[in-house]
Each structure stands twice: as C-alpha cells, then as structure tokens.
Amino acid sequence: MSRLRIILGDQLSLGISALTGLDSERDVVLMMEVMEENTYVAHHKQKIVLVLSAMRHFAETLRQAGIAVDYVTLDDPSNTGELTSEMTRAVARHRPDGVVVTEPGEWRVQEVVEGWAALTGLPVEVRTDERFYASRARFAAWAQGRRAWRMEHFYRDMRREHKVLMEGEKPAGGAWNYDGENRKPLPESTQPPARLRFPPDTTTQAVMAMVEQRFSDHFGGLEDFGWPVSREDAVRALSDFIDVGLPRFGDYQDAMRAGGPFLFHSLLAPALNLGLLSPREVCQAAERAWRSGAAPLNAVEGFVRQVLGWREYVRGVYWNLMPEYADRNALQATRRLPAFYWTGKTAMRCLREAVSDTARYAYSHHIQRLMVTGNFALLAGVAPREVERWYLAVYADAVEWVEMPNTLGMAVFADGGQMASKPYAASGAYIDRMSDFCSGCAYDVKQKTGQNACPFNYLYWAFLIRQKDHLSNNPRLAMPYRTIAGWTSERQGAIVAEAEAFLDGLE
C-alpha cells in the first residue's frame, strides 16, 4: 500500500508520528506552502520567512534521507492557496491508497483535516503528536473533575511522571518552585551576553525576497532576521542558551531593559514550536547543566517550568476548551486595539520599546508580553479577540495553541480565572521596578494622576473600580480593594473619568 504522508509547517521533526513506518519505495511526503496559512492573520514578515524557510530546509533533509517529497512552493503558479485543495491535487498526482497526518496543532486546521476522508474517499489516519510530554488525552484525564486548573499542580505531576529535576520522590533541592528567587531587576552594571544569531543562507534569502514582494504590507522588518531555520542551527541555539543564557536566566527572567530585547532568555520557542527541537531535549540539557554545576537550580527550574509546565499546560487548556474558549470575554472588554500596537508611536516608553522590538525581531520576552503590552490591554479594556489576534500575528513563536491561552487566560483574564487565580494587573510601579523604561519617559511614574502622570497608574485603579463586581471578592486583590473602599465616590469617579479621557484620546 502506498500512502501520502502530510507534514504541516509546525511538524518539522524527523520523529514526527506521520513518518513512522514510512515505506521509501512507495510513500510520498507532501509539504505545502499555502496562502491561507500566511494570511488568516497578517503574520509578521519574519514569522513567514521562518516557517517557510524551515519547511524548505526540512524537505531537503528528507530528500537527503532518500524520501520522496512533493513540495508545493507558495510561488508555484498552480498553487491554489489552500491546504485542502493542495492535498486533493496531490492525491490526484500520486493516487495513494491512504493519507497519514499527525494531529494538527490548531483547531481550525484540525477541522480542515477532519473533512479530508469524505472529500477524497480515502482512509485518512490522524496520528497523535508524540512530541509533547502530555498528550491531549493525558491532560484531559488530569483536568477531569478538578474545580480549578492550576499550572503548578499539573507541573508537579509532570515532574514526578517524567522524573525531571527529581531526587527520588522529592523535587531537586527540596522545593518545587524557585520563582521567588527569579524576580530581580537587572543591575545597570550587568551586561547581557551577545546571543547567537543565524545569518540568512541562500534558501532563507530566497524566501525573504518572496515575502518582501508578496507580504509588503505585513507588520515588521526583515533586516534583523536571525532565527534558526534548520535542525542543526536549532541545536546550536540550544547550546548557546545553556552556555551563556541559562546561568543567569533565573535571576533576571522578569527583568526588562531598553535596547536589550533578549537578555538571558532562551530564544528557543520558535524552534520548539516548529519541531526543530523537542521539549525533552531542552529540559534534559538544562538539567544536565545543573547537575554538572554549570547553572544554578533556580535558573534551571525556572526554565523547565516554562517548558514542562506552562507550554504543556496551555496546550492542554487549549484543546480541552476549544472552540468556545476563543470567544471568552469574562470582563466584557470592548475597546479597539490602539493603533500604537502596530506603529509603536506612543509617548509611553515601555510600550514603545516593546512594540519596536517586536517589529524589529518578531520577539519580546514573556514579561514584556504579560506586564507591558498585555497589562495595558487588560487595564484599557481592549476586546480580548483583538489583542489575541495581535499576539498571534506579531511573534515568531506564536502558534494558536500556545498563544491563545496565554493571552486570554494570563494577559487579559478573559477566561475569568480558568488559568490564573487573579488578573496580572499592575501600575507603573511594577514596570519601574523591573526595567529602566521609566527613565526618560514623557510621563512621570511617581505621579498618580494628572497630565504628566504615568497612564498605567490611573488606568490600574480605574480598572479595579470598573471591575469591582467581577473582582472584589478575589482574595488576592483584597489589599487594593481595601484601599479603594477608603476613597470617596467622587475620588473614584474622577480616576475613572481620567482613565476614560486618556483612552478615548487614543482613538
């Protein structure tokens, strides 16, 4: 029997289940660059280049292994622009006895794949994606019957189950979580290391030229493209992080600095999400660094928590709650996304820095996303779907299963506490403590109200006042609500009015 084996753009792993049992004499691998995947949101130019170049490099790896590859390029004149129509054209070309594909990472693509059998009249085998620590079924079993889902509980189960950072039945070092040691601002004297970047090779350059021509109106630039697009480069990127980033990653993972987009962060999420690296190998590399004395436990545990904890957890949340999860809006937020999320033109230096770095690198680290761009969207009451689509569009590592729960659950609390025990709302004081952004800003972070006051300050209190019915019973917000209870209704109204005037002025 011959099979058409389909590899999607985020399945670039030689061990992907769709390739298991491949008969190189009979089977053909189909890979498709299609317009619909590049335009369902207006992806950052670097993200498009990254995915298409990585796909082309992976196809060449398969060919060198003696595997027949039917590769449809985006600029092929016969390309119909859709996964389904390209799949049916390939079926007509090769006349296979069946189709094999690994389960897609995104709900909308799964819906497409589920229609293929009826459309072609062929058996379509959809295999489990075995690259994760927890399958969809494993997470569903963990979540079954729980009143609240908390990443920390899931993370501990995963540590025990997969024996990661464990000493017998106990966590390494005696504690599960060293987050309390990982919240230091970056000293002015501390210089982050130069990070390994990857100059575009011939294949990538060809993709860049095509993207500039076909997606000239998309967000971001290509001048600073430096992401790994092959398995070999991804392995080098992992080694670079372990050597120069990981030892101080823990201490400064929440820190921010103007002109320092990468600091000590791993920069591995794009390679992980495409399949160029596996979560197991990166966690194992980090654990080896601790056991050899090359990195401290707080750094290694903090990194492992991001991969084995958050990454696996949000995937489980996504697949257990879709498709209704996409429309959640617990706080009834309705404002439009401010234009400066695309242009970077704002007097608020923290937001200007975050958006400018995003345009330049298709990257900003998790605290910039959560506590700057996400925090502002939360406080401003931006419609969750608008900010969620923005995150999906602008970051090189953004695939929906990981991005959507992080946005709806963490950044803007649209799921009402499904993922997080409280909204991650903060005034300008947090940004001032964890960054140097407030220095030289047009606004004064020390001022609470008035024309020169940092907008985060009055936006924060106005948010809590507006959302009193939703949030005042949350025990983690008891302190700020006690403060508000001591204010007159006139003072509360003035703060809300100031916030509304500022936000209306953005429009």
C-alpha positions in Angstrom: 0.0 0.0 0.0 1.2 3.5 -0.8 0.5 6.4 1.5 0.6 10.2 1.1 2.2 11.4 4.3 1.5 15.0 5.1 3.8 17.2 7.1 2.4 20.5 8.2 4.6 23.6 8.8 4.9 23.1 12.6 5.8 19.4 12.3 9.4 19.6 11.2 10.7 16.7 13.2 12.2 13.5 11.8 10.5 11.6 14.6 7.0 13.0 13.8 4.4 10.3 14.0 3.3 10.8 10.4 6.6 9.5 9.2 6.6 6.4 11.4 6.7 3.2 9.3 7.3 5.2 6.1 8.0 3.0 3.0 10.5 4.9 1.0 9.7 2.8 -2.1 6.0 3.6 -2.1 5.2 6.6 0.1 5.4 10.3 -0.7 5.7 13.1 1.8 3.6 16.1 0.9 4.6 19.6 2.2 2.5 22.7 1.2 3.2 26.4 1.4 -0.3 27.9 1.1 -1.5 31.5 1.2 -4.3 30.8 3.7 -1.7 29.8 6.4 0.1 33.1 5.9 -2.9 35.4 5.9 -5.5 34.1 8.3 -3.9 36.8 10.5 -1.4 39.3 9.0 1.7 37.5 10.3 5.0 39.3 10.9 7.3 39.1 7.9 9.9 37.3 9.9 7.4 34.7 11.1 6.5 33.9 7.5 10.2 33.7 6.5 11.0 31.5 9.5 8.2 29.0 8.8 8.7 28.7 5.0 12.5 28.6 5.2 12.4 25.9 7.9 9.9 23.9 5.8 12.2 24.1 2.8 15.2 23.0 4.9 13.3 20.1 6.4 12.2 19.0 2.9 15.8 18.9 1.8 16.7 16.8 4.9 14.0 14.3 3.9 15.3 14.1 0.4 18.8 13.5 1.5 17.5 10.6 3.6 16.1 9.1 0.4 12.5 10.0 1.0 10.3 11.2 -1.9 9.0 14.7 -1.2 6.2 16.5 -3.1 6.8 20.1 -2.1 4.5 22.9 -3.2 6.0 26.3 -3.0 4.0 29.5 -2.4 5.0 31.0 -5.7 4.1 27.9 -7.8 1.7 29.2 -10.4 -0.5 26.1 -9.9 -0.7 26.6 -6.1 -4.4 27.0 -5.1 -3.5 28.6 -1.8 -5.4 26.2 0.5 -4.4 23.1 2.4 -7.4 21.0 1.3 -7.2 21.8 -2.4 -3.5 21.2 -2.5 -4.0 17.9 -0.7 -6.6 16.8 -3.2 -4.3 17.8 -6.1 -1.6 15.7 -4.6 -3.9 12.8 -4.2 -4.7 13.1 -7.9 -1.0 13.2 -8.8 0.1 10.2 -6.7 -3.1 8.1 -6.3 -2.2 6.8 -2.8 -4.1 4.1 -1.0 -4.4 6.3 2.1 -3.3 9.5 3.8 -1.4 9.8 7.0 -1.0 13.0 9.0 -0.1 13.9 12.6 -2.8 15.7 14.5 -2.6 19.5 13.8 -1.6 21.9 16.4 -4.5 24.3 15.8 -8.2 23.8 16.0 -9.1 25.4 12.6 -6.6 23.1 10.8 -8.0 20.0 12.7 -11.4 20.9 11.3 -10.0 21.0 7.8 -8.2 17.6 8.2 -11.4 16.0 9.6 -13.1 16.7 6.2 -10.4 15.0 4.1 -11.6 11.4 4.2 -15.1 12.3 2.9 -13.6 14.5 0.3 -11.1 12.0 -1.1 -12.8 8.8 -0.4 -9.5 7.6 1.1 -8.8 6.5 4.7 -7.1 9.3 6.5 -5.1 8.3 9.5 -4.6 11.1 12.0 -1.9 10.1 14.5 -1.2 11.5 17.9 1.5 14.1 18.1 4.0 12.4 20.4 6.5 15.3 20.7 4.9 16.6 23.9 5.3 15.3 27.5 1.5 15.2 27.9 -0.9 14.0 25.1 -4.3 15.7 24.8 -5.8 12.7 26.5 -3.3 12.8 29.4 -4.2 16.5 30.1 -7.9 15.8 29.8 -7.5 13.0 32.4 -5.6 15.3 34.7 -8.3 18.1 34.4 -11.3 15.8 34.8 -13.3 16.6 37.9 -11.0 19.5 39.1 -12.7 22.6 40.3 -9.8 24.8 39.3 -7.0 24.2 36.9 -3.6 25.5 38.2 -0.4 25.1 36.2 1.6 24.5 39.4 -0.4 21.3 40.2 -0.1 20.0 36.7 3.7 20.9 36.6 4.4 18.9 39.7 2.6 15.9 38.3 4.6 16.1 35.1 7.9 16.4 37.1 7.0 13.3 39.0 5.7 11.4 36.0 8.7 12.1 33.8 11.3 12.2 36.6 12.5 15.7 35.7 14.6 17.6 38.3 13.7 14.9 40.9 15.7 13.3 43.6 13.8 10.1 44.2 10.3 11.1 45.1 11.2 14.7 46.1 11.9 17.7 43.9 15.6 18.6 43.4 16.7 21.0 46.2 13.7 20.2 48.3 11.3 22.8 46.7 9.1 22.6 43.6 9.3 26.2 42.7 12.1 28.8 43.0 10.1 31.6 41.5 10.7 33.8 44.5 14.4 33.9 43.5 13.7 34.8 39.9 12.3 38.3 40.2 15.4 40.5 40.3 15.7 43.7 38.3 18.8 43.8 36.1 21.6 45.9 37.7 22.8 48.7 35.5 26.3 47.2 35.6 25.2 43.8 34.3 25.7 43.4 30.6 23.7 40.6 28.9 25.7 38.3 26.6 25.8 38.6 22.9 23.4 35.9 21.6 23.9 33.6 18.7 22.0 34.7 15.6 21.9 33.0 12.2 22.6 35.0 9.1 20.2 34.0 6.3 21.5 31.4 4.0 20.6 31.1 0.3 17.4 29.3 0.9 16.3 31.9 3.5 17.3 34.8 1.3 15.1 33.4 -1.5 12.2 33.2 0.9 12.9 36.7 2.2 12.7 38.1 -1.3 9.4 36.4 -1.9 8.0 37.6 1.4 9.0 41.2 0.7 7.2 41.0 -2.6 4.0 39.2 -1.6 3.6 40.5 2.0 5.0 44.0 1.8 2.1 45.4 3.8 2.6 43.0 6.8 4.0 44.1 10.1 7.7 44.1 10.9 11.0 44.2 9.0 13.5 41.5 7.8 16.8 43.4 8.3 17.4 41.7 11.7 16.2 38.2 10.8 18.4 35.7 12.7 16.3 32.7 13.7 17.4 29.1 13.3 15.7 27.5 10.3 17.3 24.1 10.4 17.7 21.3 13.0 21.4 21.9 13.0 21.1 25.6 13.8 18.4 25.0 16.4 20.8 22.6 18.3 23.5 25.3 18.2 21.0 27.8 19.6 20.2 25.4 22.4 23.8 25.0 23.2 24.3 28.8 23.2 21.5 29.3 25.6 22.8 26.6 28.0 26.2 28.2 28.0 25.6 31.9 28.1 22.0 32.5 29.0 20.8 29.8 31.4 23.2 30.5 34.3 21.6 33.9 35.0 18.3 33.3 33.3 16.6 32.6 36.7 17.7 35.7 38.5 16.7 38.1 35.6 13.9 36.3 33.8 11.4 39.0 34.8 13.8 41.9 34.1 13.4 44.4 31.2 15.9 46.8 29.7 15.7 49.3 26.8 17.9 48.1 23.9 18.1 44.6 25.4 15.5 42.5 23.7 17.0 39.1 24.5 18.8 39.4 27.9 19.2 35.9 29.2 16.2 34.3 27.6 16.4 31.1 25.7 15.0 32.3 22.3 14.1 28.7 21.7 10.3 28.9 21.5 10.2 29.3 17.6 12.4 26.2 17.2 10.4 24.3 19.7 7.0 25.2 18.2 8.2 24.3 14.7 9.6 20.9 15.8 13.3 21.7 15.2 13.9 21.0 18.9 11.9 18.7 21.3 10.8 19.8 24.8 12.5 16.7 26.2 15.9 17.5 24.8 15.9 21.1 26.0 14.7 20.1 29.5 17.4 17.4 29.6 20.1 19.8 28.5 19.0 22.3 31.2 19.0 19.6 33.9 22.5 18.4 32.9 23.7 21.9 33.3 22.5 22.0 36.9 23.8 18.5 37.7 27.2 19.4 36.3 27.3 22.7 38.2 27.2 24.9 35.1 23.9 26.6 36.1 22.1 27.2 39.4 18.9 25.3 40.4 16.7 28.4 40.4 17.6 29.1 36.8 17.2 25.6 35.6 13.9 25.0 37.5 12.6 28.4 36.2 13.3 27.4 32.6 12.0 23.8 33.0 8.8 25.3 34.4 8.3 27.3 31.2 8.7 24.3 29.0 7.4 21.3 31.0 5.0 23.4 32.9 3.5 26.4 31.0 4.0 25.1 27.5 2.4 21.7 28.1 -0.3 23.2 30.4 -1.5 25.8 27.9 -1.7 23.2 25.2 -4.0 21.1 27.4 -6.1 24.1 28.2 -6.5 25.0 24.5 -7.5 21.5 23.4 -9.9 20.9 26.3 -11.7 24.2 25.9 -11.8 25.0 22.2 -13.6 26.2 20.2 -15.7 28.1 22.7 -12.6 29.3 24.5 -11.7 31.7 21.7 -14.7 33.8 22.4 -14.4 34.2 26.1 -14.7 37.7 27.5 -15.3 37.5 31.2 -14.6 41.2 31.9 -16.8 42.4 29.0 -13.9 44.3 27.4 -14.9 46.1 24.2 -12.3 48.7 23.2 -10.4 48.6 19.9 -6.8 47.8 20.0 -4.8 51.1 20.0 -3.0 51.9 16.7 0.3 52.1 18.5 0.4 48.3 18.9 1.2 48.4 15.2 3.1 51.6 14.8 5.0 52.0 18.1 4.0 55.6 18.1 3.3 56.4 21.7 4.8 58.6 24.4 4.8 55.6 26.9 8.3 54.5 26.6 7.7 50.9 27.9 5.1 50.3 25.2 7.2 52.0 22.6 10.2 49.8 23.4 8.1 46.6 23.4 6.4 47.3 20.1 9.6 48.5 18.5 11.5 45.3 19.5 8.6 43.2 18.3 8.6 44.9 14.9 12.4 44.5 14.6 12.8 40.9 15.9 9.3 39.4 15.9 10.1 38.9 19.6 9.7 40.2 23.1 10.1 38.1 26.2 7.3 36.9 28.4 7.3 39.7 30.9 7.1 42.4 28.2 4.2 40.5 26.7 2.4 40.0 30.1 3.2 43.1 32.0 3.6 45.7 29.3 1.5 45.0 26.2 -0.8 42.6 28.0 -1.2 44.7 31.1 -2.1 47.8 29.1 -4.7 45.9 27.0 -6.2 44.5 30.3 -6.3 47.9 32.0 -7.6 49.6 28.9 -10.4 47.0 28.4 -9.3 46.0 24.9 -11.6 43.4 23.4 -9.8 40.0 24.0 -10.1 38.8 20.5 -8.4 41.9 19.1 -5.4 41.6 21.4 -5.2 37.9 20.9 -5.1 38.2 17.2 -2.3 40.8 17.5 -0.2 38.4 19.6 -0.8 35.7 17.1 0.3 37.9 14.2 3.4 39.6 15.5 5.6 37.0 17.2 7.8 34.4 15.6 6.9 31.8 18.2 3.1 32.4 18.1 1.0 29.4 17.2 -2.5 29.5 18.4 -2.5 26.6 20.9 0.2 28.3 23.0 -0.6 31.9 22.3 -4.4 32.0 22.8 -4.5 30.6 26.4 -1.5 32.8 27.4 -3.4 35.8 26.0 -6.9 35.1 27.1 -6.1 33.4 30.4 -3.0 35.3 31.5 -2.7 38.6 29.8 -6.3 39.9 29.8 -8.1 37.5 32.2 -10.8 36.9 29.6 -11.4 33.3 30.8 -12.4 34.7 34.2 -9.8 32.7 36.2 -9.7 29.4 34.3 -5.9 29.6 34.1 -4.9 32.3 36.5 -6.0 33.0 40.1 -6.0 36.8 39.5 -5.6 39.3 36.7 -2.0 40.3 36.1 -2.8 44.0 36.5 -0.1 46.4 37.7 0.5 50.1 37.9 3.6 51.8 36.6 5.5 51.0 39.8 6.0 47.4 38.7 7.4 48.4 35.3 9.7 50.9 37.1 10.9 48.3 39.5 11.7 45.7 36.8 13.0 47.9 34.0 14.8 51.1 33.0 11.9 52.1 30.8 10.5 54.8 33.0 13.8 56.8 32.9 13.4 59.4 30.1 9.7 58.6 29.6 7.4 61.5 28.7 5.3 60.5 31.8 6.3 60.5 35.4 5.8 57.1 37.0 5.8 58.7 40.5 2.7 60.8 39.7 -0.6 59.0 40.2 -3.0 61.4 38.5 -2.7 64.5 36.3 -1.5 65.3 32.8 2.1 64.1 33.4 1.2 61.0 35.4 2.1 57.6 34.1 -1.1 56.3 32.5 -0.6 52.9 34.0 -1.2 54.4 37.4 -4.7 55.8 36.9 -5.6 53.0 34.4 -4.8 50.4 37.1 -7.1 51.9 39.7 -9.8 52.7 37.2 -9.7 49.1 36.0 -10.2 47.8 39.6 -13.1 50.3 40.2 -14.8 49.3 36.9 -14.4 45.6 37.6 -15.5 45.7 41.2 -18.4 43.4 40.7 -16.2 40.8 39.0 -13.1 41.0 41.1 -13.6 42.4 44.6 -14.2 39.0 46.1 -10.9 37.7 44.8 -8.7 37.1 47.9 -5.6 38.0 46.0 -7.0 41.5 45.3 -8.1 42.2 48.9 -5.4 44.8 49.6 -6.1 47.1 46.6 -9.9 46.8 47.2 -9.4 47.8 50.8 -7.6 50.9 49.5 -10.4 51.7 47.1 -13.0 51.3 49.9 -11.4 54.2 51.7 -11.9 56.6 48.8 -15.0 58.7 48.3 -17.2 58.0 45.3 -16.1 61.4 44.0 -12.5 60.4 44.0 -13.2 57.0 42.4 -15.3 58.7 39.7 -12.5 61.2 39.0 -10.0 58.4 38.5 -12.3 56.6 36.1 -13.0 59.8 34.2 -9.3 60.5 33.8 -8.7 57.0 32.5 -11.6 57.2 30.1 -10.5 60.5 28.7 -7.0 59.2 28.1 -8.3 56.0 26.4 -10.8 58.0 24.3 -7.9 60.2 23.2 -6.0 57.2 21.8 -8.9 56.6 19.4 
